[in-house]
Amino acid sequence: MPIFDEEKIESAVLRSVDEFRLLFPERKITTKAVQEWCNIIENSGRVYKILKKNYKTLGKNRWIYFE
């Protein structure tokens, strides 16, 4: 039985985005950048859905980023 509760994936991604923004304020928040930063979530579609749900989408097609 684990001592700590597992962190939900959505909250982990959102926490990681906050860290990413703090450390790299000049970089755009993209699905690929967040996926690489999290380094454990292999499904980019899942990361995209979380970002789309919680942030404003800018750009089109391959150049989508979030604010």
N, C-alpha and C positions, 0 to 999 in steps of 0.2 A: 504494500500500500504506500503510494507516494506521500511524502510529507507536505509538498506544495501542490496546489491545484495547477493544472496545465493552463497556460494562457490561451485564450481563444485566438484563432488565427486573425480575425478582423482587428481585434485590439492590438495584436502584435504588429500587424502591418501599419496601422495608424501610428503606433508608438515609433516604429522605425521611420516613418515619413517625417515625424516631428524631429527626430535625431538628424535625418538627412538634411532637412531644411536648416537646422541650426548649424551644421558643419559645412554645408555647401549652399549658401544662400543664393549664389549666382547661377546654379544649375537648375534646369527645369525638372519638374517631377514627372517622370514618365514611367510607364509600366516596367520597361526593361531596367531602368535605373533602380527602381524600388525592389524589383525581383533580385537583382544582383546585390543590393545592399542587405536585404533580408537573408540571402544566401541559403535558405532552407526550403523555400516554397518553389517547387518546380513547375507548378501550373500557372502560366502567365495569365490565363483567362480568369482565374480566381483573383489574382492581384488586380487586374483591370476592373472587375466587377466591384471590388471593395473601394478602389479609387473613384470610380464613377459614382458610386453611391454617396461618398462622403466629400467630394471635391467638385469644383466647377471644371468642366471640360473645355479646353481651348484647342484650336488647331483642327486639322482634318486628316483622316486616314492614317498614314504612317507617322504623321507629325503631331499626333495628339499628345497633349500634356495637361497637367492639372494644376489648379491653384486653389 
